[in-house]
Amino acid sequence: MRKSNKWVHILLGTASFISIFPILWLLLTSFKPVSEIYSDTFRILPKAFTLENYVDVLTRSGGVFWTWLLNSIMISLLTTVIGLILSTTAAYAISRFRFRGRKGITMSFLFTQMFPGILLIIPLYLMIDQLGLLNTYLGVVLAYLAITVPFCVMVLKNFFDTIPIEIEEAARMDGCSQLGIFWRMVLPHSLPGLAIAAFYSFLTTWNEFIIAVTFLKSDDMYTLPVGLQQFVNQFNTQYHLMAAAAIIITVPTLLLFFFAQRLMSNRYFYKKG
Amino acid sequence: MKYKGSAWIAWIFLLPSLLTIGLVLFYPLAKEIRYSFNDHHGQFSFQHYIELFGSFFSSNSVFRDVIFQTIAWTVINLFLQFTIGLILALLLNRIRKGRAIYQTLLMIPWVVPSFVGAYAWLWLFHDRFGFMNQALHKIRLPIFHWLDNGTVTMLVVIMVNVWIGVPFMMMTFLGGLRSIPKSLYEAARMEGASPWQQLTNITLPLLRPIAATATALGMIWTFNMFNVIYIVSSGGPANSTETLVTYTYQEAFQNGNIGIASTYGVVILSFVIAFTLYYQRVWKANQNEGMY
């Protein structure tokens, strides 16, 4: 028993090491001075620990990184808020009402979740170009809604399905309107579901790469992922800046994720319908 | 349990999202299908389809190469993710001490944005200053050009994507393992079943429904994966790591062939429909087995 457990730990330890190594190496690179990074002498830990790459990323070109950060936050927030308004109402309708076409609509929300972004990016690009919305927040947010809304609708529908309808009937007796029931009774009872949908929307948008790279054209409109790409592409190989920027982008993602995970391990999230 | 007589209210609740989804999803999709049937003058024609499928068996058909590369990419990825994910889940399930730490560390590749992961690997494989070649040099082995040879580059991008995809498989299997009643194993031990027999007769058969779901989702995600290939190899060298998804992008945004790119898009759509039908079957089968 002891002996076999030793092997379990060796294997899991190796696997854990492989899974963190690329990011760990990025972190180590970000703390090395340029002279050490681009040197033929192999060294694992930084000899002269420095924050100069971070300072460089945050201050270069008049602090354009802060503009990218602001763009990322604005676009993610806009997508999350608009997406939640659209998907809570749709999910409520699908969950609570029986009407013709309900099944077809549910199926199309399910089906469109499977779409690769590439399928939509070509015609969306042309459409958004025609509307004059390329290189704007609205253009990107519209494209992101195509990705986030179908998923959020299904998550929220499953959640609404678990809320007992008696709550709503009681409110109706008291003369509450349908919108009032939705706003005052259903939404407050669905906070965990709303949180999952919001986390998903925000993280998906925050981490989205290809639509942002394609739709945002000038560096005052870039989001963080597009900005990161400027450091390492066919014209540019500034891995020291890429490493620092990548770490800055990843930290909020990790924090949000582990926060969400703790929330979800709450037994409320596992309540079955 | 549901309201019946108030369909018009349902439609009011649905209207905003239907309008948006129509504008940003279904209208573009219809447009794309139409582009694929247009010739250069905007007339209806099968030109693009003839161009792709007509030369399918000729020796220089990029379309055929891309199809086979997509299949290889998806199948190898899925096989490795599935196997490694299952082994890690079985290992995690055997221990108590340190399990939470391993689990957190093993989740990292899934939590980190995929483009950050891809850039991190690209940096590891840098020809001169990357970790791989510097380490090889340090131990006096010849350095290797990781992204210069078609087959090797394909293995590198697959490895990066396996790195990203394993945690999902692992967590799914772990969830499945926890739902297997302990009493089954106790009974098996009483009967004198060896650990191997317990694995093949209890664990694996009971994991089947969840394995089918994980496979279906993993297949769709791998097929759809863009960032890893675009960042690590850009589809090169000489298109040898292009998949349908990345090559469609190249045709549209680097070569400016909207018509051909849209035709590739329709091919992708047919794959996605096939996956969805498969996924639905899996999902229904699972429900019939009463696992969920």
Interface residues (C-beta under 8 A of the other chain):
Chain A: S4 N5 V8 H9 L11 L12 G13 A15 S16 I18 S19 I20 P22 I23 W25 L26 T29 I37 Y38 S39 D40 F42 I85 L86 S87 T89 A90 Y92 A93 I94 R96 F97 R98 F99 R100 R102 I105 S108 F109 F111 T112 M114 F115 P116 G117 I118 L119 L120 I121 I122 P123 L124 Y125 L126 M127 L142 A143 L145 A146 V149 P150 V153 I165 Q178 F182 W206 N207 F209 I210 T214 P225 L228 V232 Y239 M242 A243 A246 I249 T250 T253 L254 F257 F258
Chain B: M1 K2 Y3 K4 S6 A7 I9 A10 W11 F13 L14 P16 S17 L18 T20 I21 L23 V24 L25 Y27 P28 L29 K31 E32 Y35 I84 I87 L88 L91 L92 R94 I95 G98 I101 Y102 T104 L105 L106 I108 P109 V111 V112 P113 S114 F115 V116 G117 Y119 A120 W121 L122 W123 L124 H126 R128 F129 F131 Q134 A135 H137 K138 W163 V166 P167 I220 F223 N224 F226 N227 Y230 V245 T248 Y249 A252 F253 I258 A261 S262 G265 I268 L269 V272 F275 T276 Y279
